Amino acid sequence: MRRTFLRRTGALAAAAALTSMNALTLALMPTTAAHAQAAPAAPAKPTALRPFTLAGWSKPITEITHLLVEEEKGFFRSEGLALNYLPGAGGGDALRNLLSRQADIAFTDPGSFFAALDKGEKLRAVYDIYPQNVFNVVSLPASNIRKPGDLKGKRVGVYSLSSGTLQNLQILLQQAGLKKDDVTVVVTGLLNFAPLIQGQVDATAATDTGLALARRRGVRDPQVIEVGDYLNYSSDILVVRESTYQQNKDMLRRFLAGFRRSAQWMIDQPAEAAQLAVKRAIDGQDPALNREIIDIRNRSAVSTLTKERGLGTLDEKSLQAAADAYRKLGLIERDIRIRDVIGTDLLSPR
């Protein structure tokens, strides 16, 4: 892990000695009008900040506004860290940037985390960003799809074959005793509601914010099956290399303290966050839409457990259930013991 240190010991010692000499000289001088006021002290040099890179799954978008307002809020600066956000294209991309040492920590999803562990990577999850499952399957009223079992034989859209939409669709099917082959999976891309409206698919797998955008763009009375109603596990977590977890706990504690404060600020001040998103988020042109997205994301950041123990608290039980589901689906080949791959000692008590 590269570090940049500003060596100031000698300079500080010299400054201290000079200050003492000046004080002694002033004490021995006669008090006159010319000497009644001491010369102003030189401004102190700023303390160097430790660069810290967060690899994200996305571009700088509205739902992560709390990570984009460091210039205005300084959540990480107050912890002695200079935050750098490294954009990505999915949770797997965030982990690749972490494993290639381009980042100190990754903002990723449990599925990507499980897949990396399955390949033998040494990683730790240290913070639960969104303890609520934000995925869903959406259909129009005419399709008569009300429950997971109704998806059998249907065409279902997903963002991509490596996306969380497909993984969570499979988990939803599993809960109904169905398999991936029981539906026809159609890759629709991120603009997955247009194929739904045009009748190219019978249902589409999406997220809560994606559904909010679809409603704004004309999707009326959608039928929504929430994956969280069947298996509610985290949507996104913060992950570090095992070596970082073992060797740099103080740095990680400071980062997580800043992250938690930033998340709490967005919960407490959603209107301010929505306005700042106009300036900082690439999709933040509409303050009203920003506020809707921020409100949705704030809800997913809170759970019964986080209300008791504080934002970011990892839910070992739900993550273990998710890992077991991935194993049964064949998405991973090895059993994962969640207790061995999470770090719960870095967050201060609530």
N, C-alpha and C positions, 0 to 999 in steps of 0.2 A: 504494500500500500504506500503510494507516494505521499509524502508530506512536505509542506513548505514551511520552514521555520524562519522567523525574523529574529536575528540575534541582537538583542538590545542591552545585554547585561552591562557591557563596558560603557555604553552611552548613558545608561541610567545612573551608574555609579559616578561618572564624571559630573553629570547634571546635579546629583545630590551633593557632591563635594562643593561645586560652584555655588549652589544655593546656600550652603552652610557658611562659606566665606563671605558672601554678600550680606548675610544676616549679621555676622560678627562685625563687619565693617560699618554697617548702618548703626549698630548698637553703640559703637565707639565714636561716631561722628556727632558733633553738636546739633541739636535740633534747631534748624533754621527754616525759613520759608522755602529755601531752595531745596532742602532735604526732607521736608515734612511728608512728602508722598513718595513711596517706593516706586520704582519702575515696574510696569506690568510684567507678569511672568510670561515666558514664552508658551505658546499653546502646546499641549501634550500631543505627542504623536499617536495616531490611532493604532489600536491593537490589530495585528494582522488576523484576517479571517482564514479559517481552514477551508479550502475548496471541498465541496461535497456534491456529488452528482447523483441525481435520481433518474433512473431510466424508466420512462413511462410507456404505457401501451398505446398512447394516442398522441396526437398533436395537441398544442395548448388550447383546449376547448373549455367551454363554459363550466362544465361539471367539476373541473379541477381548478376553479378560480382561486381557491385558497392557496394554491401553490404558485400562482402567477402574479401575486401582488406583493412580492417581497420588497420591491422598491418603496411601496407605500407603507407596508406594515412591519417588515423586518422580523418576522417570527423566528427565522433561522439565524439571522444576523445577531439577534440578542443572545443566541446560544454559541456565538463565536464561529458560525459556519457561513460560508458563501455558497448559497444554493445554486446549482445549475440543473435545469430540467432538460433531459435528453429525450426528444420525441421518439415514438416508436409506432409500429403498425401491428398491434396485438400483443397479448401477454407473452407469447413465445419470443417475440422480438425484444421485449424488455429483459427477459432472462438471458437471451444471447448477449445483449450488451453488458449485462452484469458478469456473465461467465468469461467474457473476453476482456474484462477489467476496464471497460470504458465507463463503468458506473460503480458506485459504492453500494447502491441498494436498488431494488427493482419493484415497481408498481405493477403487479401481475395478477393473474387469476389462479385459483387452486388447481384447475386442470393442467395448466402449463407447469405449475410447481410439481404436481404429481408426476407428470411425464418426465421432467428433468430428474427427479429422484429415481424414477424407474430405470433411467439410463445410467445411474450410478453417480450423479452429481452430488456434491456435498453442500447442502443448502439448509437454511433455517428460515422459517416464517417468524416474524417478530411483531407484527401489528396487523390487526384486522380492520381494513379500511371500510368495507361495506359488509357487515355481518348478515345483512338480509340478501336473499337471492333476488336479483333484479330481472331475471329472465321470465319470459312468458311465451305462450303460443296464441296467436290472434286469428280469428276468422270473422267472416261477415254473417249476419243473422240467417241468411238463406242456406248456409251450409249445414246448419243443425249440429254443429260441433260444440258440445257442452262439457264434455269430460274427456280425459285422455283416451279411453277406449274407443271414442268416436273417431279417432284419427286413423283407425285401421283402414287401409286401402286408399287413403287420401294422399294428395300431393301437398307437401309441406316445404315452404321456402326456408332457407338458411342463408346467413351472410356469406359463409364459405365453408369448405369441408374441414377447415382447421379452426373454426371459430367456436366460441362458447355457446352460440345459438344451437349448433349441432350437438354439442356435448350435453347441453341441458335438455334438448329435445329427446335424446336417447335416455336420459335419466327419467324424464316424464313418461316415456313409453314403458320403461322398465317397471315403473310403479303400477302400470295397468296390465302387466304381464305380456307386453308386446316387445317386439324387436325392431331394430332399424329397418329390416327388410319388410316389415309389415306396412311401411309407408313408402312413398316415392319421394326421395329427397331432391329438391330442386335448388341449385345455387342461384340466388337472386342478387347478391351484392348488398351493399348497405341500404340502397333504395328499395327495400324489399316490400313496401306496401303498394307500390305501383303494380307489380304482378298480381297482388291479391285483389286489388280493385278491378284489374283487367281480366280476372278469371283464369290467369295462367297457373295459379296455385289455389288450393282450397283453404289453406291456412299458412301462416308464416311465423317462424320463431323470431322473437325480437327481445328488446329490453324495455324497461319502464320509460326511459327517456325517448326511445324510438317510438313507442306508442303515443307519447305526448305529442311528438312532432307530427305523427300521422293524423291524429285527431285535429290538429290545427290545419292540416292540409286536406281535410274533407272526409276522413273515414268516420262514418256515422254509426253509432250503436254497435261497436265491435264486441264480439264475444271473446272474452279473455280467460285463458286457463293459466293461472300463476304456478310456475314450477315450485315456488316456495311453499305452496299449500301442501305439497307432497314430499319435498325434501328441501328444507330451508337451511342452506349453508352459505358460507361467505361467497361473495361475488369477486372481491379483490382483496389482496393482502400485500404486505411489504415483506420482501424476501432478501436475505443477504447470503453471501458465501459463508460457509462454516468457519473459515479462517478469520474472517472479519468479526464474526460473532465471538470467537474465542479471544481475539487479540485486541479488539478496539471497542470494548463495551462502553467506555466513557463517551466516546464520540457518538456511538449509536444512541445512547441515552439522551444526549443533547439533541440529536436530530429528531428522535421520536417525541421529545418534549415540544420542540418547535412544530412538528407535524400535528400533534394533538391540539396545540393552541390555535393553529391555523384552521383546523377542522371545526373547533368550537366557535371560532369567530364567525365562520360562514353560517353555522347554525344560529348563532345569536344575532347576526347582522345580515340577513339575507338580502335586504333592500340595498345596502351598501355594496355587497358582493355583486349584485346584479348590475349596478352602475359601473363598478370597476371592470366587470367582464366586457363591457363595451370597448374599453381601452385595451384590455389584455388578452381576451380570447378571440381566436380567429373566427368563431361562429357567433360572436356576441353582439351583433348589430342591434338586436331588438331587446331592450331592457325588460319588457314584459315577458318575453319568452325566456330570457335569462333567469328571471325570478322563478318561473315555473320549473325549469330544469334544476335550479339550485334547491328549490323546495323538495323536489323528488329525491335528489341525491342526498340531501340532509336526512331525509327519513330512512334511507338505506344505511346510513352511518350509525344508526342507533338501534340497540336491541335491549331486551330485558337484562342481559348480562352487562352490557356497557353502562346501563343506567345504575347498576349496582357497583361496578368496579372501574368505570371510566372508559372513555373512547379508546378504541384500539384493542381492547381485551380480546384475546383469542379464545374461541370456543372449541376446546379440544374434542368434545363429544360430537358436534355437528361436522367438524372437519374429518373426523374418523369415519363417520357415516358416509361422507362424500367419497373418501378414499376407497372405502369398501365397495361403494356403488360403481366406481370407475373400474375396480378390479373385476367385478362380476360382469361388467359390460365388455371386458376385454380391451379397454382403453389403456390399461397398464397391465404388466405381466406379473409384477411382484406385489406382495402384501406390503403396505406401508403402516408403520406404527407411528401415529401422529405425535405421540408424546416425545419421541426421539428426535423430531425434526421441527419443533417449535421452541421458541425462546420466550419465556414468560417473566423473566427477571429484569427486563429493561425499562418497563413502565413504572413510574412512581404510583403509589396508591392514590385512589380518588380523593 
